[in-house]
Amino acid sequence: MIPDLVVQLGVALALGLLVGMQRERTDRSIAGVRTFPLITMFGTVCARLSAEFGGWIVAAGLASLASLIVVGNIAKLRAGENDPGVTTEVATVLLYAVGALTVLELSAAVILGGVVALLLHHKAGMHQIVGAIGERDIRAIMQFVLISMVILPVLPNRTFGPYDVLNPFKIWLMVVLIVGISLCGYVTFKLMGGRAGTLIGGVLGGMVSSTATTASFARLSRQDRDQAPLFAAVIVVASTVVFARVLILIAIVASSAFASLAAPLTAMLGVMLVLAAAVYFFTRHRSMKPPEPENPAELKPALIFGLLYAAVLVFVKIARDHFGSTGLYTVAAISGLTDMDAITLSTSQLVAGAQLDAGTGWRSILVASLSNIFFKGATVAVLATRSLFAWAGALFAIALAAGGAILWLWPG
Protein backbone atom coordinates (compact mmCIF):
# COMPACT_ATOMS: atom_id res chain seq x y z
CA MET A 1 0.00 0.00 0.00
CA ILE A 2 1.32 3.45 -0.94
CA PRO A 3 2.18 5.58 2.13
CA ASP A 4 0.03 8.67 2.74
CA LEU A 5 3.02 10.98 2.46
CA VAL A 6 3.84 9.68 -1.03
CA VAL A 7 0.23 10.21 -2.16
CA GLN A 8 0.13 13.72 -0.71
CA LEU A 9 3.44 14.71 -2.29
CA GLY A 10 2.33 13.21 -5.60
CA VAL A 11 -0.91 15.19 -5.62
CA ALA A 12 0.95 18.36 -4.60
CA LEU A 13 3.45 17.79 -7.41
CA ALA A 14 0.70 17.26 -9.98
CA LEU A 15 -1.25 20.36 -8.92
CA GLY A 16 1.90 22.46 -8.90
CA LEU A 17 2.82 21.26 -12.39
CA LEU A 18 -0.69 22.03 -13.63
CA VAL A 19 -0.60 25.63 -12.44
CA GLY A 20 3.08 26.00 -13.27
CA MET A 21 2.54 25.07 -16.92
CA GLN A 22 -0.15 27.73 -17.22
CA ARG A 23 1.98 30.42 -15.57
CA GLU A 24 5.01 29.44 -17.66
CA ARG A 25 3.10 30.51 -20.78
CA THR A 26 1.98 33.85 -19.35
CA ASP A 27 4.17 35.11 -16.48
CA ARG A 28 7.52 33.46 -15.70
CA SER A 29 9.11 36.29 -13.75
CA ILE A 30 8.37 34.87 -10.29
CA ALA A 31 7.28 31.24 -10.64
CA GLY A 32 6.87 28.81 -13.48
CA VAL A 33 6.67 25.12 -14.29
CA ARG A 34 9.47 24.19 -11.88
CA THR A 35 8.79 26.61 -9.06
CA PHE A 36 5.09 25.94 -8.52
CA PRO A 37 5.56 22.18 -7.89
CA LEU A 38 8.28 23.07 -5.39
CA ILE A 39 5.89 25.47 -3.64
CA THR A 40 3.05 22.93 -3.35
CA MET A 41 5.37 20.20 -2.10
CA PHE A 42 6.90 22.71 0.32
CA GLY A 43 3.41 23.30 1.72
CA THR A 44 2.84 19.56 2.08
CA VAL A 45 6.16 19.05 3.89
CA CYS A 46 5.46 21.97 6.26
CA ALA A 47 2.00 20.60 7.06
CA ARG A 48 3.42 17.13 7.77
CA LEU A 49 6.13 18.58 10.03
CA SER A 50 3.57 20.72 11.87
CA ALA A 51 1.83 17.56 13.04
CA GLU A 52 5.00 16.70 14.92
CA PHE A 53 6.44 20.09 15.89
CA GLY A 54 3.47 22.47 15.89
CA GLY A 55 1.55 24.73 13.56
CA TRP A 56 4.21 27.45 13.67
CA ILE A 57 6.07 25.56 10.94
CA VAL A 58 3.26 26.22 8.43
CA ALA A 59 3.26 29.90 9.43
CA ALA A 60 7.05 30.08 9.12
CA GLY A 61 6.88 28.46 5.69
CA LEU A 62 4.29 31.00 4.56
CA ALA A 63 6.41 33.88 5.90
CA SER A 64 9.51 32.61 4.08
CA LEU A 65 7.52 32.24 0.86
CA ALA A 66 6.18 35.79 1.21
CA SER A 67 9.73 37.03 1.71
CA LEU A 68 10.84 35.34 -1.51
CA ILE A 69 7.93 36.96 -3.38
CA VAL A 70 8.94 40.38 -2.05
CA VAL A 71 12.56 39.82 -3.08
CA GLY A 72 11.44 38.68 -6.53
CA ASN A 73 9.30 41.77 -7.03
CA ILE A 74 12.12 44.06 -5.90
CA ALA A 75 14.33 42.43 -8.50
CA LYS A 76 11.66 43.05 -11.13
CA LEU A 77 11.42 46.73 -10.22
CA ARG A 78 15.19 47.15 -10.40
CA ALA A 79 15.16 45.53 -13.81
CA GLY A 80 12.64 48.13 -14.99
CA GLU A 81 9.59 45.84 -14.98
CA ASN A 82 6.63 47.73 -13.57
CA ASP A 83 3.75 45.25 -13.73
CA PRO A 84 0.99 46.16 -11.24
CA GLY A 85 -0.65 42.73 -11.47
CA VAL A 86 -0.50 40.43 -8.45
CA THR A 87 -2.17 37.32 -9.92
CA THR A 88 0.96 35.17 -9.89
CA GLU A 89 1.86 36.29 -6.35
CA VAL A 90 -1.59 35.40 -5.04
CA ALA A 91 -1.51 32.07 -6.89
CA THR A 92 1.88 31.33 -5.33
CA VAL A 93 0.59 31.84 -1.79
CA LEU A 94 -2.60 29.89 -2.51
CA LEU A 95 -0.69 26.96 -4.01
CA TYR A 96 1.41 26.80 -0.84
CA ALA A 97 -1.88 26.50 1.10
CA VAL A 98 -3.10 23.85 -1.36
CA GLY A 99 0.04 21.85 -0.69
CA ALA A 100 -0.61 22.04 3.04
CA LEU A 101 -4.26 21.12 2.47
CA THR A 102 -3.28 17.81 0.89
CA VAL A 103 -2.34 16.66 4.39
CA LEU A 104 -5.68 17.68 5.92
CA GLU A 105 -8.20 17.01 3.12
CA LEU A 106 -6.84 15.56 -0.09
CA SER A 107 -10.03 15.82 -2.16
CA ALA A 108 -10.53 19.49 -1.21
CA ALA A 109 -6.92 20.22 -2.22
CA VAL A 110 -7.48 18.60 -5.64
CA ILE A 111 -10.65 20.63 -6.23
CA LEU A 112 -9.06 23.88 -5.10
CA GLY A 113 -5.95 23.32 -7.19
CA GLY A 114 -8.07 22.55 -10.25
CA VAL A 115 -10.16 25.69 -9.74
CA VAL A 116 -7.00 27.81 -9.45
CA ALA A 117 -5.69 26.39 -12.72
CA LEU A 118 -8.99 27.06 -14.50
CA LEU A 119 -9.23 30.62 -13.20
CA LEU A 120 -5.70 31.38 -14.35
CA HIS A 121 -6.17 29.74 -17.75
CA HIS A 122 -9.51 31.34 -18.66
CA LYS A 123 -8.47 34.94 -18.13
CA ALA A 124 -9.59 36.05 -21.61
CA GLY A 125 -12.90 34.23 -21.36
CA MET A 126 -13.68 35.71 -17.97
CA HIS A 127 -12.88 39.21 -19.23
CA GLN A 128 -15.19 38.49 -22.16
CA ILE A 129 -17.97 37.50 -19.76
CA VAL A 130 -17.59 40.71 -17.79
CA GLY A 131 -17.46 42.73 -21.00
CA ALA A 132 -20.60 41.10 -22.37
CA ILE A 133 -22.59 41.82 -19.22
CA GLY A 134 -23.47 45.46 -18.74
CA GLU A 135 -23.63 47.52 -15.58
CA ARG A 136 -27.35 46.86 -15.15
CA ASP A 137 -26.77 43.12 -15.40
CA ILE A 138 -23.91 43.21 -12.90
CA ARG A 139 -26.19 45.05 -10.49
CA ALA A 140 -28.88 42.41 -10.92
CA ILE A 141 -26.36 39.60 -10.34
CA MET A 142 -25.30 41.35 -7.14
CA GLN A 143 -28.96 41.35 -6.20
CA PHE A 144 -29.00 37.59 -6.73
CA VAL A 145 -26.08 37.37 -4.33
CA LEU A 146 -28.17 39.45 -1.93
CA ILE A 147 -31.19 37.17 -2.09
CA SER A 148 -29.17 33.94 -1.95
CA MET A 149 -26.31 34.67 0.46
CA VAL A 150 -27.60 37.53 2.60
CA ILE A 151 -31.38 37.26 2.87
CA LEU A 152 -31.75 33.46 2.79
CA PRO A 153 -29.52 32.59 5.79
CA VAL A 154 -31.34 34.99 8.16
CA LEU A 155 -34.89 33.80 7.39
CA PRO A 156 -36.56 31.60 10.04
CA ASN A 157 -36.78 27.93 9.11
CA ARG A 158 -40.19 27.17 10.60
CA THR A 159 -43.79 27.36 9.44
CA PHE A 160 -46.17 30.27 9.94
CA GLY A 161 -49.56 31.48 8.80
CA PRO A 162 -52.72 29.76 7.58
CA TYR A 163 -52.63 25.98 7.41
CA ASP A 164 -49.11 26.08 8.80
CA VAL A 165 -47.50 25.78 5.35
CA LEU A 166 -45.55 29.04 4.99
CA ASN A 167 -41.90 28.48 5.82
CA PRO A 168 -39.97 31.69 4.96
CA PHE A 169 -36.64 29.91 4.57
CA LYS A 170 -37.98 27.18 2.27
CA ILE A 171 -40.04 29.65 0.22
CA TRP A 172 -37.02 31.87 -0.35
CA LEU A 173 -34.86 28.82 -1.08
CA MET A 174 -37.22 28.04 -3.96
CA VAL A 175 -36.89 31.65 -5.13
CA VAL A 176 -33.11 31.25 -5.16
CA LEU A 177 -33.40 27.98 -7.10
CA ILE A 178 -35.70 29.40 -9.79
CA VAL A 179 -33.79 32.65 -10.17
CA GLY A 180 -30.51 30.72 -10.33
CA ILE A 181 -31.74 28.46 -13.17
CA SER A 182 -33.12 31.44 -15.10
CA LEU A 183 -29.95 33.43 -14.50
CA CYS A 184 -27.83 30.65 -16.01
CA GLY A 185 -29.88 30.85 -19.19
CA TYR A 186 -29.69 34.64 -19.24
CA VAL A 187 -25.90 34.76 -18.78
CA THR A 188 -25.46 32.15 -21.52
CA PHE A 189 -27.64 34.25 -23.83
CA LYS A 190 -25.57 37.35 -23.09
CA LEU A 191 -22.35 35.51 -23.86
CA MET A 192 -23.64 34.11 -27.14
CA GLY A 193 -25.20 37.40 -28.24
CA GLY A 194 -26.26 37.40 -31.87
CA ARG A 195 -24.78 33.92 -32.43
CA ALA A 196 -27.84 32.32 -30.80
CA GLY A 197 -29.76 30.59 -33.57
CA THR A 198 -33.27 29.18 -33.61
CA LEU A 199 -32.57 26.15 -31.44
CA ILE A 200 -30.28 27.87 -28.94
CA GLY A 201 -32.50 30.94 -28.78
CA GLY A 202 -35.50 28.77 -27.92
CA VAL A 203 -33.60 26.72 -25.33
CA LEU A 204 -32.24 29.80 -23.58
CA GLY A 205 -35.63 31.50 -23.80
CA GLY A 206 -37.21 28.50 -22.11
CA MET A 207 -34.60 28.59 -19.36
CA VAL A 208 -35.25 32.27 -18.66
CA SER A 209 -39.03 32.46 -19.29
CA SER A 210 -40.96 30.69 -22.04
CA THR A 211 -43.94 33.01 -21.53
CA ALA A 212 -41.82 36.13 -21.94
CA THR A 213 -40.10 34.55 -24.96
CA THR A 214 -43.48 33.86 -26.54
CA ALA A 215 -44.63 37.44 -26.00
CA SER A 216 -41.36 38.86 -27.36
CA PHE A 217 -41.49 36.88 -30.60
CA ALA A 218 -45.21 37.50 -30.99
CA ARG A 219 -44.54 41.24 -31.01
CA LEU A 220 -41.49 40.78 -33.24
CA SER A 221 -43.61 39.02 -35.85
CA ARG A 222 -45.39 42.30 -36.60
CA GLN A 223 -42.05 43.84 -37.59
CA ASP A 224 -40.81 40.88 -39.64
CA ARG A 225 -43.83 39.09 -41.09
CA ASP A 226 -41.80 36.72 -43.29
CA GLN A 227 -40.19 34.98 -40.33
CA ALA A 228 -43.37 33.51 -38.84
CA PRO A 229 -42.24 29.84 -39.17
CA LEU A 230 -38.90 30.68 -37.53
CA PHE A 231 -40.56 32.54 -34.66
CA ALA A 232 -42.95 29.63 -34.18
CA ALA A 233 -39.96 27.29 -33.95
CA VAL A 234 -38.38 29.39 -31.20
CA ILE A 235 -41.65 29.56 -29.26
CA VAL A 236 -42.19 25.79 -29.46
CA VAL A 237 -38.59 25.02 -28.49
CA ALA A 238 -38.93 27.34 -25.48
CA SER A 239 -42.18 25.62 -24.50
CA THR A 240 -40.46 22.24 -24.81
CA VAL A 241 -37.73 23.33 -22.43
CA VAL A 242 -40.45 24.02 -19.84
CA PHE A 243 -41.08 20.29 -19.46
CA ALA A 244 -37.37 19.53 -19.12
CA ARG A 245 -37.21 22.28 -16.51
CA VAL A 246 -40.17 20.75 -14.64
CA LEU A 247 -38.42 17.38 -14.48
CA ILE A 248 -35.20 19.01 -13.26
CA LEU A 249 -37.08 20.86 -10.50
CA ILE A 250 -38.78 17.66 -9.34
CA ALA A 251 -35.43 15.85 -9.27
CA ILE A 252 -33.88 18.66 -7.20
CA VAL A 253 -36.57 19.40 -4.61
CA ALA A 254 -38.37 16.03 -4.40
CA SER A 255 -36.01 13.32 -5.60
CA SER A 256 -37.90 10.63 -3.69
CA ALA A 257 -41.03 11.44 -5.72
CA PHE A 258 -39.28 11.65 -9.07
CA ALA A 259 -39.92 8.05 -10.13
CA SER A 260 -43.66 8.34 -9.44
CA LEU A 261 -44.06 11.71 -11.17
CA ALA A 262 -41.66 11.60 -14.08
CA ALA A 263 -43.08 9.03 -16.53
CA PRO A 264 -46.20 10.86 -17.82
CA LEU A 265 -44.40 14.21 -17.78
CA THR A 266 -41.54 12.64 -19.75
CA ALA A 267 -44.11 11.38 -22.27
CA MET A 268 -45.37 14.94 -22.67
CA LEU A 269 -41.78 16.13 -23.07
CA GLY A 270 -41.39 13.55 -25.85
CA VAL A 271 -44.43 14.97 -27.66
CA MET A 272 -43.02 18.49 -27.42
CA LEU A 273 -39.62 17.30 -28.64
CA VAL A 274 -41.23 15.78 -31.74
CA LEU A 275 -43.10 19.02 -32.47
CA ALA A 276 -39.99 21.13 -31.87
CA ALA A 277 -37.85 18.86 -34.07
CA ALA A 278 -40.41 18.99 -36.89
CA VAL A 279 -40.72 22.78 -36.96
CA TYR A 280 -36.97 23.22 -36.48
CA PHE A 281 -36.27 20.93 -39.45
CA PHE A 282 -38.55 23.07 -41.58
CA THR A 283 -36.84 26.33 -40.55
CA ARG A 284 -33.25 25.15 -40.03
CA HIS A 285 -31.86 27.23 -42.91
CA ARG A 286 -33.29 30.50 -41.63
CA SER A 287 -31.44 32.78 -39.23
CA MET A 288 -32.30 35.58 -36.84
CA LYS A 289 -31.02 37.72 -34.00
CA PRO A 290 -33.25 36.98 -31.00
CA PRO A 291 -34.44 39.83 -28.78
CA GLU A 292 -32.66 40.17 -25.44
CA PRO A 293 -34.64 38.75 -22.48
CA GLU A 294 -35.21 40.56 -19.23
CA ASN A 295 -32.67 39.87 -16.50
CA PRO A 296 -34.30 37.31 -14.16
CA ALA A 297 -32.08 38.26 -11.20
CA GLU A 298 -33.83 41.57 -10.58
CA LEU A 299 -35.15 41.79 -7.04
CA LYS A 300 -38.73 42.70 -7.99
CA PRO A 301 -39.42 39.54 -10.08
CA ALA A 302 -37.86 37.44 -7.30
CA LEU A 303 -40.21 38.97 -4.73
CA ILE A 304 -43.19 38.46 -7.04
CA PHE A 305 -42.32 34.79 -7.51
CA GLY A 306 -41.89 34.36 -3.75
CA LEU A 307 -45.36 35.79 -3.13
CA LEU A 308 -46.83 33.67 -5.93
CA TYR A 309 -45.22 30.52 -4.58
CA ALA A 310 -46.48 31.28 -1.05
CA ALA A 311 -50.00 31.89 -2.41
CA VAL A 312 -49.93 28.64 -4.36
CA LEU A 313 -48.83 26.74 -1.25
CA VAL A 314 -51.83 28.07 0.67
CA PHE A 315 -54.35 27.55 -2.13
CA VAL A 316 -53.08 24.03 -2.84
CA LYS A 317 -53.55 23.17 0.82
CA ILE A 318 -57.06 24.65 0.86
CA ALA A 319 -58.03 22.95 -2.38
CA ARG A 320 -56.70 19.58 -1.25
CA ASP A 321 -58.42 19.71 2.14
CA HIS A 322 -61.78 21.15 1.10
CA PHE A 323 -62.34 20.38 -2.57
CA GLY A 324 -60.22 17.30 -3.28
CA SER A 325 -58.51 16.69 -6.59
CA THR A 326 -60.98 18.87 -8.53
CA GLY A 327 -60.04 21.92 -6.47
CA LEU A 328 -56.35 21.10 -6.82
CA TYR A 329 -56.63 20.90 -10.60
CA THR A 330 -58.38 24.26 -10.62
CA VAL A 331 -55.56 25.85 -8.65
CA ALA A 332 -53.03 24.22 -10.99
CA ALA A 333 -54.81 25.53 -14.08
CA ILE A 334 -54.94 29.08 -12.71
CA SER A 335 -51.38 29.20 -11.40
CA GLY A 336 -50.03 27.55 -14.55
CA LEU A 337 -51.35 30.31 -16.79
CA THR A 338 -48.22 32.42 -16.40
CA ASP A 339 -45.85 30.34 -14.24
CA MET A 340 -45.11 26.62 -14.01
CA ASP A 341 -42.49 26.69 -11.29
CA ALA A 342 -44.69 27.45 -8.28
CA ILE A 343 -47.20 24.64 -8.83
CA THR A 344 -44.42 22.21 -9.80
CA LEU A 345 -42.49 22.87 -6.60
CA SER A 346 -45.49 22.81 -4.27
CA THR A 347 -47.09 19.70 -5.77
CA SER A 348 -43.91 17.63 -6.01
CA GLN A 349 -43.04 18.46 -2.40
CA LEU A 350 -46.50 17.32 -1.28
CA VAL A 351 -46.04 14.02 -3.12
CA ALA A 352 -42.55 13.57 -1.65
CA GLY A 353 -43.97 14.20 1.83
CA ALA A 354 -46.73 11.60 1.29
CA GLN A 355 -49.37 14.34 1.64
CA LEU A 356 -50.62 13.83 -1.92
CA ASP A 357 -50.82 10.73 -4.10
CA ALA A 358 -48.54 10.64 -7.13
CA GLY A 359 -51.40 10.35 -9.65
CA THR A 360 -53.02 13.57 -8.50
CA GLY A 361 -49.58 15.17 -8.30
CA TRP A 362 -48.45 14.58 -11.88
CA ARG A 363 -51.92 15.35 -13.22
CA SER A 364 -51.88 18.70 -11.40
CA ILE A 365 -48.50 19.55 -12.92
CA LEU A 366 -49.64 18.45 -16.38
CA VAL A 367 -52.88 20.46 -16.09
CA ALA A 368 -50.78 23.50 -15.16
CA SER A 369 -48.51 22.93 -18.17
CA LEU A 370 -51.47 22.64 -20.54
CA SER A 371 -52.91 25.82 -19.05
CA ASN A 372 -49.54 27.47 -19.68
CA ILE A 373 -49.55 26.33 -23.31
CA PHE A 374 -53.10 27.64 -23.75
CA PHE A 375 -52.10 31.01 -22.28
CA LYS A 376 -49.12 31.25 -24.63
CA GLY A 377 -51.40 30.41 -27.56
CA ALA A 378 -53.74 33.21 -26.48
CA THR A 379 -50.76 35.56 -26.19
CA VAL A 380 -49.77 34.76 -29.77
CA ALA A 381 -53.36 35.28 -30.92
CA VAL A 382 -53.47 38.75 -29.37
CA LEU A 383 -49.96 40.03 -30.09
CA ALA A 384 -48.76 38.25 -33.24
CA THR A 385 -49.60 38.22 -36.92
CA ARG A 386 -52.11 35.75 -38.33
CA SER A 387 -49.30 33.82 -39.97
CA LEU A 388 -47.47 33.23 -36.68
CA PHE A 389 -50.73 32.37 -34.92
CA ALA A 390 -51.48 29.80 -37.62
CA TRP A 391 -48.11 28.15 -37.08
CA ALA A 392 -47.92 28.34 -33.29
CA GLY A 393 -51.65 27.72 -32.84
CA ALA A 394 -51.51 24.48 -34.82
CA LEU A 395 -48.50 23.22 -32.90
CA PHE A 396 -50.00 24.19 -29.54
CA ALA A 397 -53.30 22.51 -30.50
CA ILE A 398 -51.45 19.25 -31.13
CA ALA A 399 -49.66 19.62 -27.79
CA LEU A 400 -52.93 20.27 -25.94
CA ALA A 401 -54.55 17.25 -27.59
CA ALA A 402 -51.60 15.03 -26.66
CA GLY A 403 -51.62 16.31 -23.08
CA GLY A 404 -55.34 15.67 -22.83
CA ALA A 405 -54.81 12.12 -24.09
CA ILE A 406 -52.14 11.51 -21.46
CA LEU A 407 -54.47 12.81 -18.73
CA TRP A 408 -57.27 10.59 -19.97
CA LEU A 409 -55.44 7.39 -20.88
CA TRP A 410 -52.41 7.16 -18.59
CA PRO A 411 -52.83 4.31 -16.06
CA GLY A 412 -53.51 5.20 -12.44
C-alpha positions in Angstrom: 0.0 0.0 0.0 1.3 3.5 -0.9 2.2 5.6 2.1 0.0 8.7 2.7 3.0 11.0 2.5 3.8 9.7 -1.0 0.2 10.2 -2.2 0.1 13.7 -0.7 3.4 14.7 -2.3 2.3 13.2 -5.6 -0.9 15.2 -5.6 1.0 18.4 -4.6 3.5 17.8 -7.4 0.7 17.3 -10.0 -1.3 20.4 -8.9 1.9 22.5 -8.9 2.8 21.3 -12.4 -0.7 22.0 -13.6 -0.6 25.6 -12.4 3.1 26.0 -13.3 2.5 25.1 -16.9 -0.1 27.7 -17.2 2.0 30.4 -15.6 5.0 29.4 -17.7 3.1 30.5 -20.8 2.0 33.9 -19.4 4.2 35.1 -16.5 7.5 33.5 -15.7 9.1 36.3 -13.7 8.4 34.9 -10.3 7.3 31.2 -10.6 6.9 28.8 -13.5 6.7 25.1 -14.3 9.5 24.2 -11.9 8.8 26.6 -9.1 5.1 25.9 -8.5 5.6 22.2 -7.9 8.3 23.1 -5.4 5.9 25.5 -3.6 3.1 22.9 -3.4 5.4 20.2 -2.1 6.9 22.7 0.3 3.4 23.3 1.7 2.8 19.6 2.1 6.2 19.0 3.9 5.5 22.0 6.3 2.0 20.6 7.1 3.4 17.1 7.8 6.1 18.6 10.0 3.6 20.7 11.9 1.8 17.6 13.0 5.0 16.7 14.9 6.4 20.1 15.9 3.5 22.5 15.9 1.5 24.7 13.6 4.2 27.4 13.7 6.1 25.6 10.9 3.3 26.2 8.4 3.3 29.9 9.4 7.0 30.1 9.1 6.9 28.5 5.7 4.3 31.0 4.6 6.4 33.9 5.9 9.5 32.6 4.1 7.5 32.2 0.9 6.2 35.8 1.2 9.7 37.0 1.7 10.8 35.3 -1.5 7.9 37.0 -3.4 8.9 40.4 -2.0 12.6 39.8 -3.1 11.4 38.7 -6.5 9.3 41.8 -7.0 12.1 44.1 -5.9 14.3 42.4 -8.5 11.7 43.0 -11.1 11.4 46.7 -10.2 15.2 47.2 -10.4 15.2 45.5 -13.8 12.6 48.1 -15.0 9.6 45.8 -15.0 6.6 47.7 -13.6 3.8 45.3 -13.7 1.0 46.2 -11.2 -0.6 42.7 -11.5 -0.5 40.4 -8.5 -2.2 37.3 -9.9 1.0 35.2 -9.9 1.9 36.3 -6.4 -1.6 35.4 -5.0 -1.5 32.1 -6.9 1.9 31.3 -5.3 0.6 31.8 -1.8 -2.6 29.9 -2.5 -0.7 27.0 -4.0 1.4 26.8 -0.8 -1.9 26.5 1.1 -3.1 23.9 -1.4 0.0 21.8 -0.7 -0.6 22.0 3.0 -4.3 21.1 2.5 -3.3 17.8 0.9 -2.3 16.7 4.4 -5.7 17.7 5.9 -8.2 17.0 3.1 -6.8 15.6 -0.1 -10.0 15.8 -2.2 -10.5 19.5 -1.2 -6.9 20.2 -2.2 -7.5 18.6 -5.6 -10.7 20.6 -6.2 -9.1 23.9 -5.1 -5.9 23.3 -7.2 -8.1 22.6 -10.3 -10.2 25.7 -9.7 -7.0 27.8 -9.5 -5.7 26.4 -12.7 -9.0 27.1 -14.5 -9.2 30.6 -13.2 -5.7 31.4 -14.4 -6.2 29.7 -17.8 -9.5 31.3 -18.7 -8.5 34.9 -18.1 -9.6 36.1 -21.6 -12.9 34.2 -21.4 -13.7 35.7 -18.0 -12.9 39.2 -19.2 -15.2 38.5 -22.2 -18.0 37.5 -19.8 -17.6 40.7 -17.8 -17.5 42.7 -21.0 -20.6 41.1 -22.4 -22.6 41.8 -19.2 -23.5 45.5 -18.7 -23.6 47.5 -15.6 -27.4 46.9 -15.2 -26.8 43.1 -15.4 -23.9 43.2 -12.9 -26.2 45.0 -10.5 -28.9 42.4 -10.9 -26.4 39.6 -10.3 -25.3 41.3 -7.1 -29.0 41.4 -6.2 -29.0 37.6 -6.7 -26.1 37.4 -4.3 -28.2 39.4 -1.9 -31.2 37.2 -2.1 -29.2 33.9 -2.0 -26.3 34.7 0.5 -27.6 37.5 2.6 -31.4 37.3 2.9 -31.7 33.5 2.8 -29.5 32.6 5.8 -31.3 35.0 8.2 -34.9 33.8 7.4 -36.6 31.6 10.0 -36.8 27.9 9.1 -40.2 27.2 10.6 -43.8 27.4 9.4 -46.2 30.3 9.9 -49.6 31.5 8.8 -52.7 29.8 7.6 -52.6 26.0 7.4 -49.1 26.1 8.8 -47.5 25.8 5.4 -45.5 29.0 5.0 -41.9 28.5 5.8 -40.0 31.7 5.0 -36.6 29.9 4.6 -38.0 27.2 2.3 -40.0 29.7 0.2 -37.0 31.9 -0.3 -34.9 28.8 -1.1 -37.2 28.0 -4.0 -36.9 31.7 -5.1 -33.1 31.3 -5.2 -33.4 28.0 -7.1 -35.7 29.4 -9.8 -33.8 32.7 -10.2 -30.5 30.7 -10.3 -31.7 28.5 -13.2 -33.1 31.4 -15.1 -29.9 33.4 -14.5 -27.8 30.6 -16.0 -29.9 30.8 -19.2 -29.7 34.6 -19.2 -25.9 34.8 -18.8 -25.5 32.2 -21.5 -27.6 34.3 -23.8 -25.6 37.4 -23.1 -22.3 35.5 -23.9 -23.6 34.1 -27.1 -25.2 37.4 -28.2 -26.3 37.4 -31.9 -24.8 33.9 -32.4 -27.8 32.3 -30.8 -29.8 30.6 -33.6 -33.3 29.2 -33.6 -32.6 26.2 -31.4 -30.3 27.9 -28.9 -32.5 30.9 -28.8 -35.5 28.8 -27.9 -33.6 26.7 -25.3 -32.2 29.8 -23.6 -35.6 31.5 -23.8 -37.2 28.5 -22.1 -34.6 28.6 -19.4 -35.3 32.3 -18.7 -39.0 32.5 -19.3 -41.0 30.7 -22.0 -43.9 33.0 -21.5 -41.8 36.1 -21.9 -40.1 34.5 -25.0 -43.5 33.9 -26.5 -44.6 37.4 -26.0 -41.4 38.9 -27.4 -41.5 36.9 -30.6 -45.2 37.5 -31.0 -44.5 41.2 -31.0 -41.5 40.8 -33.2 -43.6 39.0 -35.9 -45.4 42.3 -36.6 -42.1 43.8 -37.6 -40.8 40.9 -39.6 -43.8 39.1 -41.1 -41.8 36.7 -43.3 -40.2 35.0 -40.3 -43.4 33.5 -38.8 -42.2 29.8 -39.2 -38.9 30.7 -37.5 -40.6 32.5 -34.7 -43.0 29.6 -34.2 -40.0 27.3 -34.0 -38.4 29.4 -31.2 -41.7 29.6 -29.3 -42.2 25.8 -29.5 -38.6 25.0 -28.5 -38.9 27.3 -25.5 -42.2 25.6 -24.5 -40.5 22.2 -24.8 -37.7 23.3 -22.4 -40.4 24.0 -19.8 -41.1 20.3 -19.5 -37.4 19.5 -19.1 -37.2 22.3 -16.5 -40.2 20.7 -14.6 -38.4 17.4 -14.5 -35.2 19.0 -13.3 -37.1 20.9 -10.5 -38.8 17.7 -9.3 -35.4 15.9 -9.3 -33.9 18.7 -7.2 -36.6 19.4 -4.6 -38.4 16.0 -4.4 -36.0 13.3 -5.6 -37.9 10.6 -3.7 -41.0 11.4 -5.7 -39.3 11.7 -9.1 -39.9 8.1 -10.1 -43.7 8.3 -9.4 -44.1 11.7 -11.2 -41.7 11.6 -14.1 -43.1 9.0 -16.5 -46.2 10.9 -17.8 -44.4 14.2 -17.8 -41.5 12.6 -19.8 -44.1 11.4 -22.3 -45.4 14.9 -22.7 -41.8 16.1 -23.1 -41.4 13.6 -25.8 -44.4 15.0 -27.7 -43.0 18.5 -27.4 -39.6 17.3 -28.6 -41.2 15.8 -31.7 -43.1 19.0 -32.5 -40.0 21.1 -31.9 -37.8 18.9 -34.1 -40.4 19.0 -36.9 -40.7 22.8 -37.0 -37.0 23.2 -36.5 -36.3 20.9 -39.5 -38.5 23.1 -41.6 -36.8 26.3 -40.6 -33.2 25.2 -40.0 -31.9 27.2 -42.9 -33.3 30.5 -41.6 -31.4 32.8 -39.2 -32.3 35.6 -36.8 -31.0 37.7 -34.0 -33.3 37.0 -31.0 -34.4 39.8 -28.8 -32.7 40.2 -25.4 -34.6 38.8 -22.5 -35.2 40.6 -19.2 -32.7 39.9 -16.5 -34.3 37.3 -14.2 -32.1 38.3 -11.2 -33.8 41.6 -10.6 -35.1 41.8 -7.0 -38.7 42.7 -8.0 -39.4 39.5 -10.1 -37.9 37.4 -7.3 -40.2 39.0 -4.7 -43.2 38.5 -7.0 -42.3 34.8 -7.5 -41.9 34.4 -3.7 -45.4 35.8 -3.1 -46.8 33.7 -5.9 -45.2 30.5 -4.6 -46.5 31.3 -1.1 -50.0 31.9 -2.4 -49.9 28.6 -4.4 -48.8 26.7 -1.3 -51.8 28.1 0.7 -54.3 27.5 -2.1 -53.1 24.0 -2.8 -53.5 23.2 0.8 -57.1 24.7 0.9 -58.0 22.9 -2.4 -56.7 19.6 -1.2 -58.4 19.7 2.1 -61.8 21.2 1.1 -62.3 20.4 -2.6 -60.2 17.3 -3.3 -58.5 16.7 -6.6 -61.0 18.9 -8.5 -60.0 21.9 -6.5 -56.4 21.1 -6.8 -56.6 20.9 -10.6 -58.4 24.3 -10.6 -55.6 25.9 -8.6 -53.0 24.2 -11.0 -54.8 25.5 -14.1 -54.9 29.1 -12.7 -51.4 29.2 -11.4 -50.0 27.6 -14.5 -51.3 30.3 -16.8 -48.2 32.4 -16.4 -45.8 30.3 -14.2 -45.1 26.6 -14.0 -42.5 26.7 -11.3 -44.7 27.5 -8.3 -47.2 24.6 -8.8 -44.4 22.2 -9.8 -42.5 22.9 -6.6 -45.5 22.8 -4.3 -47.1 19.7 -5.8 -43.9 17.6 -6.0 -43.0 18.5 -2.4 -46.5 17.3 -1.3 -46.0 14.0 -3.1 -42.6 13.6 -1.7 -44.0 14.2 1.8 -46.7 11.6 1.3 -49.4 14.3 1.6 -50.6 13.8 -1.9 -50.8 10.7 -4.1 -48.5 10.6 -7.1 -51.4 10.3 -9.7 -53.0 13.6 -8.5 -49.6 15.2 -8.3 -48.4 14.6 -11.9 -51.9 15.4 -13.2 -51.9 18.7 -11.4 -48.5 19.6 -12.9 -49.6 18.4 -16.4 -52.9 20.5 -16.1 -50.8 23.5 -15.2 -48.5 22.9 -18.2 -51.5 22.6 -20.5 -52.9 25.8 -19.0 -49.5 27.5 -19.7 -49.6 26.3 -23.3 -53.1 27.6 -23.7 -52.1 31.0 -22.3 -49.1 31.2 -24.6 -51.4 30.4 -27.6 -53.7 33.2 -26.5 -50.8 35.6 -26.2 -49.8 34.8 -29.8 -53.4 35.3 -30.9 -53.5 38.7 -29.4 -50.0 40.0 -30.1 -48.8 38.2 -33.2 -49.6 38.2 -36.9 -52.1 35.7 -38.3 -49.3 33.8 -40.0 -47.5 33.2 -36.7 -50.7 32.4 -34.9 -51.5 29.8 -37.6 -48.1 28.1 -37.1 -47.9 28.3 -33.3 -51.7 27.7 -32.8 -51.5 24.5 -34.8 -48.5 23.2 -32.9 -50.0 24.2 -29.5 -53.3 22.5 -30.5 -51.4 19.2 -31.1 -49.7 19.6 -27.8 -52.9 20.3 -25.9 -54.6 17.3 -27.6 -51.6 15.0 -26.7 -51.6 16.3 -23.1 -55.3 15.7 -22.8 -54.8 12.1 -24.1 -52.1 11.5 -21.5 -54.5 12.8 -18.7 -57.3 10.6 -20.0 -55.4 7.4 -20.9 -52.4 7.2 -18.6 -52.8 4.3 -16.1 -53.5 5.2 -12.4 
